[in-house]
């Protein structure tokens, strides 16, 4: 069975954070302390590679990548 996009995102977050991604897709990755602003470029770079997209600099905003649900919504908009 192919890996779902959500599972792929969880793995990317875990790789960048070095800790498991939250089970709750709406949990803030930044407020929970899982990621910080220094990890954002690494996360975005991993998302770009995994999903073959380019995230413009204008979109490098922690709010857009604050939770798995928000990242899913962002990817849906691409």
DRENPA-3360 file (N, C-alpha, C; in nm, 2 decimals, always signed):
BEGIN
1 = XXXXXXXX = +0.08/-0.12/+0.00/+0.00/+0.00/+0.00/+0.09/+0.13/+0.00 ~ +0.06/+0.22/-0.09/+0.15/+0.34/-0.10/+0.13/+0.42/+0.03 ~ +0.24/+0.49/+0.06/+0.24/+0.58/+0.18/+0.15/+0.70/+0.16 ~ +0.07/+0.73/+0.25/-0.02/+0.85/+0.24/+0.06/+0.97/+0.25 ~ +0.00/+1.08/+0.20/+0.07/+1.21/+0.21/+0.09/+1.25/+0.36 ~ -0.01/+1.22/+0.44/+0.00/+1.25/+0.58/+0.12/+1.17/+0.65 ~ +0.13/+1.05/+0.61/+0.23/+0.96/+0.67/+0.37/+1.02/+0.62 ~ +0.38/+1.06/+0.50/+0.50/+1.11/+0.44/+0.54/+1.24/+0.52;
9 = XXXXXXXX = +0.44/+1.33/+0.54/+0.46/+1.45/+0.62/+0.51/+1.42/+0.76 ~ +0.45/+1.32/+0.83/+0.49/+1.28/+0.96/+0.64/+1.24/+0.96 ~ +0.68/+1.16/+0.86/+0.81/+1.12/+0.85/+0.91/+1.23/+0.83 ~ +0.87/+1.33/+0.74/+0.96/+1.45/+0.72/+0.97/+1.53/+0.85 ~ +0.86/+1.55/+0.92/+0.87/+1.63/+1.04/+0.96/+1.55/+1.14 ~ +0.94/+1.42/+1.15/+1.02/+1.35/+1.25/+1.17/+1.36/+1.21 ~ +1.20/+1.35/+1.08/+1.34/+1.36/+1.03/+1.40/+1.49/+1.07 ~ +1.32/+1.60/+1.05/+1.37/+1.74/+1.08/+1.38/+1.76/+1.23;
17 = XXXXXXXX = +1.28/+1.72/+1.30/+1.27/+1.75/+1.45/+1.36/+1.65/+1.53 ~ +1.38/+1.53/+1.47/+1.45/+1.43/+1.55/+1.37/+1.37/+1.66 ~ +1.24/+1.40/+1.65/+1.14/+1.34/+1.75/+1.01/+1.31/+1.67 ~ +0.93/+1.22/+1.72/+0.81/+1.18/+1.65/+0.71/+1.30/+1.63 ~ +0.65/+1.30/+1.52/+0.55/+1.40/+1.49/+0.42/+1.38/+1.57 ~ +0.35/+1.48/+1.61/+0.23/+1.46/+1.69/+0.12/+1.38/+1.62 ~ +0.05/+1.31/+1.70/-0.06/+1.23/+1.65/-0.18/+1.32/+1.60 ~ -0.19/+1.43/+1.67/-0.30/+1.52/+1.64/-0.25/+1.61/+1.52;
25 = XXXXXXXX = -0.32/+1.60/+1.41/-0.28/+1.68/+1.29/-0.30/+1.83/+1.31 ~ -0.37/+1.87/+1.41/-0.39/+2.02/+1.43/-0.30/+2.07/+1.54 ~ -0.22/+1.99/+1.60/-0.13/+2.04/+1.70/-0.02/+2.12/+1.64 ~ +0.01/+2.23/+1.71/+0.12/+2.32/+1.66/+0.25/+2.26/+1.67 ~ +0.33/+2.26/+1.56/+0.46/+2.20/+1.56/+0.56/+2.30/+1.63 ~ +0.52/+2.43/+1.63/+0.61/+2.53/+1.69/+0.58/+2.55/+1.83 ~ +0.45/+2.57/+1.87/+0.41/+2.59/+2.01/+0.44/+2.48/+2.09 ~ +0.44/+2.35/+2.04/+0.47/+2.23/+2.12/+0.62/+2.22/+2.14;
33 = XXXXXXXX = +0.70/+2.30/+2.07/+0.84/+2.29/+2.09/+0.91/+2.19/+2.00 ~ +0.83/+2.12/+1.92/+0.89/+2.02/+1.83/+0.98/+2.08/+1.73 ~ +0.94/+2.19/+1.67/+1.02/+2.27/+1.57/+1.04/+2.41/+1.62 ~ +1.14/+2.47/+1.58/+1.16/+2.62/+1.60/+1.18/+2.69/+1.47 ~ +1.20/+2.82/+1.47/+1.21/+2.89/+1.35/+1.33/+2.85/+1.27 ~ +1.44/+2.80/+1.33/+1.56/+2.76/+1.26/+1.53/+2.63/+1.18 ~ +1.43/+2.55/+1.23/+1.40/+2.42/+1.16/+1.31/+2.44/+1.04 ~ +1.24/+2.56/+1.03/+1.15/+2.59/+0.93/+1.21/+2.57/+0.79;
41 = XXXXXXXX = +1.33/+2.63/+0.76/+1.38/+2.61/+0.62/+1.41/+2.47/+0.59 ~ +1.46/+2.39/+0.69/+1.49/+2.25/+0.67/+1.36/+2.17/+0.64 ~ +1.25/+2.20/+0.71/+1.12/+2.14/+0.69/+1.07/+2.17/+0.55 ~ +1.08/+2.30/+0.51/+1.03/+2.34/+0.38/+1.11/+2.28/+0.27 ~ +1.24/+2.27/+0.29/+1.33/+2.21/+0.19/+1.29/+2.06/+0.17 ~ +1.26/+1.99/+0.28/+1.22/+1.85/+0.28/+1.09/+1.83/+0.21 ~ +1.00/+1.93/+0.23/+0.86/+1.92/+0.17/+0.88/+1.94/+0.02 ~ +0.97/+2.04/-0.02/+0.99/+2.07/-0.16/+1.04/+1.95/-0.23;
49 = XXXXXXXX = +1.14/+1.88/-0.17/+1.20/+1.76/-0.23/+1.09/+1.65/-0.24 ~ +1.02/+1.62/-0.13/+0.93/+1.51/-0.12/+0.81/+1.52/-0.22 ~ +0.77/+1.64/-0.23/+0.64/+1.66/-0.31/+0.67/+1.74/-0.45 ~ +0.80/+1.75/-0.48/+0.84/+1.82/-0.61/+0.77/+1.95/-0.63 ~ +0.77/+2.04/-0.53/+0.71/+2.17/-0.54/+0.82/+2.27/-0.51 ~ +0.80/+2.40/-0.54/+0.88/+2.51/-0.50/+0.80/+2.60/-0.41 ~ +0.85/+2.62/-0.29/+0.78/+2.71/-0.19/+0.85/+2.85/-0.21 ~ +0.78/+2.95/-0.25/+0.84/+3.08/-0.27/+0.87/+3.14/-0.13;
57 = XXXXXXXX = +0.98/+3.22/-0.13/+1.02/+3.29/-0.01/+0.91/+3.36/+0.07 ~ +0.82/+3.41/-0.01/+0.70/+3.48/+0.05/+0.62/+3.39/+0.14 ~ +0.63/+3.26/+0.11/+0.55/+3.16/+0.19/+0.62/+3.10/+0.31 ~ +0.75/+3.15/+0.33/+0.83/+3.09/+0.44/+0.78/+3.16/+0.57 ~ +0.66/+3.11/+0.61/+0.60/+3.17/+0.73/+0.56/+3.05/+0.82 ~ +0.60/+3.05/+0.95/+0.57/+2.94/+1.03/+0.42/+2.91/+1.04 ~ +0.33/+3.01/+1.02/+0.19/+2.99/+1.03/+0.14/+2.89/+0.92 ~ +0.20/+2.90/+0.81/+0.16/+2.81/+0.70/+0.20/+2.66/+0.72;
65 = XXXXXXXX = +0.30/+2.65/+0.81/+0.36/+2.51/+0.83/+0.35/+2.48/+0.98 ~ +0.25/+2.53/+1.04/+0.24/+2.52/+1.19/+0.19/+2.38/+1.24 ~ +0.12/+2.31/+1.15/+0.07/+2.18/+1.19/+0.06/+2.09/+1.06 ~ +0.04/+1.96/+1.08/+0.03/+1.87/+0.97/-0.09/+1.91/+0.89 ~ -0.20/+1.95/+0.95/-0.32/+1.99/+0.88/-0.30/+2.12/+0.80 ~ -0.22/+2.21/+0.85/-0.19/+2.34/+0.77/-0.10/+2.31/+0.66 ~ +0.00/+2.22/+0.68/+0.09/+2.18/+0.57/+0.00/+2.11/+0.46 ~ -0.09/+2.02/+0.50/-0.18/+1.96/+0.40/-0.26/+2.06/+0.32;
73 = XXXXXX = -0.31/+2.16/+0.39/-0.39/+2.27/+0.32/-0.30/+2.34/+0.23 ~ -0.18/+2.37/+0.27/-0.08/+2.44/+0.18/-0.06/+2.36/+0.06 ~ -0.03/+2.23/+0.07/+0.00/+2.14/-0.04/-0.13/+2.14/-0.13 ~ -0.24/+2.14/-0.08/-0.37/+2.14/-0.16/-0.38/+2.26/-0.24 ~ -0.32/+2.37/-0.19/-0.33/+2.50/-0.27/-0.23/+2.51/-0.38 ~ -0.14/+2.42/-0.39/-0.03/+2.42/-0.49/-0.07/+2.36/-0.62;
% end
